[in-house]
Amino acid sequence: VQLVESGGGLVQPGGSLRLSCAASGFTFSNYVMMWYRQAPGKERELVASIVSTGGITDYAASVKGRFTISRDNVKNTVYLQMNSLKPEDTAVYYCRRGGTPRYWGQGTQVTVSA
């Protein structure tokens, strides 16, 4: 199993970024996929999740209305569109496959700063 995140970077407050997580080594369309983030000195937190078909999504209260999770089961990729970014969104963002065992990507840094 391999999960590779990309798309992070430095963005000004109010800006947007789209993260991607390319999956391989398992049947992607069978699994819930999730995005987490971890800010310095804080615990890793669940940001968004999407069921295997893409029909149901869920978000942390802090990002609801600003972030959108989606997936492409042909490209084996899950996305996180992040709009109206705030400095408090600064963190390393990780994708994770649902179920057990837990598999994580290496993370991608998102920094929101003027």
Stockholm file with secondary structure:
# STOCKHOLM 1.0

chainA/1-114         VQLVESGGGLVQPGGSLRLSCAASGFTFSNYVMMWYRQAPGKERELVASIVSTGGITDYAASVKGRFTISRDNVKNTVYLQMNSLKPEDTAVYYCRRGGTPRYWGQGTQVTVSA
#=GR chainA/1-114 SS CEEEEECCEEECTTCCEEEEEEEESSCGGGSCEEEEEECTTSCCEEEEEECTTSCCEEECTTTTTTEEEEEETTTTEEEEEECSCCGGGCEEEEEEESSSSCEECCCEEEEECC
#=GC SS_cons         CEEEEECCEEECTTCCEEEEEEEESSCGGGSCEEEEEECTTSCCEEEEEECTTSCCEEECTTTTTTEEEEEETTTTEEEEEECSCCGGGCEEEEEEESSSSCEECCCEEEEECC
//
